[in-house]
Amino acid sequence: MGLFTKDIKSMEDLLIHGLQDIYYAEQQIIKSLPKMIDKSTNRDLVAGLKNHLEETNKQVERLQKVFEKLDKQPSGTQCPAIDGIIKEADEIASEVEDKAVLDAAIVAAAQAVEHYEICRYGTLIAWAEQLGHDEIVRFLTTNLNEEKAANTKLNTVALRKSVNAKASTAA
């Protein structure tokens, strides 16, 4: 199911499809974050992932409000991109034995997810603004800002909290 397999005839249809895409993605992220938390050993990484799980639940609630404002039922459409990012993260995590290296892999996987979400939310905001849906821009912007902050926190964990340094000295 690619981007253009739906019946998309207008920019409005494209916006709705994009919202369904990110709604599905956020739900998949909610399912995958607990696995990442369980595998992580760095306490700052664990704390950051737990915090972002709470944020992600709030992001889904905001998306539900967005659908409501557009008089649409909240629904997702399968997103091969997020499915692929999560699958790749799971595969890499299952191949890494050293816990320090695993933490570095988890940071990288989480950042791949964040970058995808940043891209999607940025596009959705631009489309909503173009279509005059100012009432949903605020919700989407809040989600975007949280994703950017999560990515910054992951950078900090990797670079300043020694995740990458510890991984680089692993046997």
C-alpha positions in Angstrom: 0.0 0.0 0.0 1.9 3.0 -1.2 1.1 6.7 -0.9 -0.9 6.8 -4.1 -2.9 3.6 -3.9 -5.8 5.4 -2.1 -8.4 7.4 -3.9 -6.6 10.7 -3.6 -8.1 13.4 -5.9 -7.4 16.6 -4.0 -5.0 18.2 -1.6 -7.6 17.7 1.1 -7.6 13.9 0.3 -3.8 14.0 0.5 -3.9 15.7 3.9 -6.3 13.1 5.2 -4.2 10.3 3.9 -1.1 11.9 5.5 -2.9 12.2 8.8 -4.0 8.5 8.6 -0.4 7.6 7.8 1.1 9.4 10.9 -1.8 8.1 13.1 -0.9 4.6 12.1 2.8 5.3 12.6 2.3 6.7 16.1 0.4 3.6 17.1 3.1 1.4 15.8 5.7 3.4 17.7 3.6 3.0 20.9 3.8 -0.8 20.4 7.6 -0.8 19.7 8.9 1.7 22.3 8.3 -0.8 25.3 10.6 -3.3 23.5 13.3 -0.7 23.0 13.0 0.3 26.7 13.3 -3.3 27.8 16.5 -3.8 25.7 18.2 -0.5 26.7 20.7 -0.5 29.6 21.7 3.2 29.7 19.6 4.9 32.3 19.3 8.2 30.4 18.2 6.3 27.3 15.6 4.3 29.2 14.3 7.5 30.9 14.2 9.3 27.5 12.3 6.5 25.8 9.8 6.2 28.7 9.2 9.9 28.5 8.7 9.8 24.8 6.3 6.9 25.1 4.1 9.2 27.3 4.5 12.0 24.7 3.5 9.6 21.9 0.3 8.7 23.7 -0.5 12.4 23.9 0.4 12.9 20.3 -2.2 10.2 19.3 -4.8 12.1 21.4 -3.9 15.3 19.5 -4.3 13.5 16.2 -7.7 12.3 17.3 -8.6 15.9 17.9 -7.3 16.8 14.5 -9.6 14.2 12.9 -12.5 15.5 15.0 -11.9 19.0 13.8 -12.0 17.8 10.2 -15.2 15.8 10.9 -13.4 12.5 10.2 -13.2 9.3 12.2 -9.6 8.8 13.5 -8.2 5.9 11.4 -4.8 4.8 10.2 -3.6 3.5 7.0 -0.7 1.1 6.8 2.6 3.0 6.5 5.3 0.8 4.9 7.9 3.4 5.8 7.5 3.2 9.6 6.9 -0.6 9.4 10.3 -0.8 7.6 12.1 1.4 10.1 10.7 -0.6 13.0 11.5 -3.9 11.3 15.1 -2.8 10.7 15.5 -1.7 14.3 14.2 -5.1 15.5 16.5 -7.0 13.2 19.6 -5.0 14.2 18.7 -5.2 17.9 18.4 -9.0 17.7 21.9 -9.2 16.1 23.8 -7.1 18.7 25.1 -9.0 21.7 27.1 -6.3 23.5 24.8 -4.1 25.6 26.7 -0.9 25.1 26.6 -1.4 21.3 22.9 -2.3 21.6 22.2 1.0 23.3 23.9 2.9 20.4 21.9 0.9 17.9 18.7 1.7 19.8 19.5 5.4 19.8 20.1 5.2 16.0 16.8 3.4 15.5 14.9 5.9 17.6 16.4 8.8 15.7 15.4 7.2 12.4 11.8 7.1 13.7 12.0 10.7 14.9 13.4 11.9 11.6 10.5 10.2 9.8 8.0 11.8 12.1 9.6 15.3 11.8 9.3 15.0 8.0 5.7 13.9 8.1 4.5 16.5 10.6 6.3 19.3 8.7 4.6 18.3 5.5 1.2 18.0 7.2 1.6 21.4 8.8 2.4 23.0 5.4 -0.6 21.3 3.8 -3.0 22.2 6.6 -1.8 25.8 6.4 -2.2 25.9 2.6 -5.8 24.5 2.9 -6.7 27.0 5.6 -7.0 24.4 8.4 -5.5 26.7 11.0 -7.4 25.0 13.8 -5.4 21.8 13.3 -2.0 23.4 12.8 -1.5 24.0 16.5 -2.0 20.3 17.3 0.4 19.2 14.6 3.0 21.9 15.5 2.9 20.7 19.1 3.6 17.1 17.9 6.4 18.3 15.6 8.1 20.3 18.4 8.0 17.2 20.7 9.5 15.1 17.9 12.3 17.6 17.4 12.9 17.7 21.2 13.0 13.9 21.4 15.6 13.9 18.6 17.7 16.5 20.4 17.5 14.4 23.6 18.6 11.3 21.7 21.6 13.3 20.4 22.5 14.2 23.9 22.2 10.7 25.2 24.4 9.4 22.3 27.1 12.1 22.5 27.1 13.6 26.0 25.8 10.6 28.1 28.5 8.3 26.8 26.4 5.8 24.8 28.5 6.2 21.7 31.7 6.3 23.7 30.9 3.1 25.6 29.9 1.4 22.4 33.1 2.3 20.6 35.2 0.6 23.3 33.2 -2.6 23.3 35.0 -5.8 22.4 
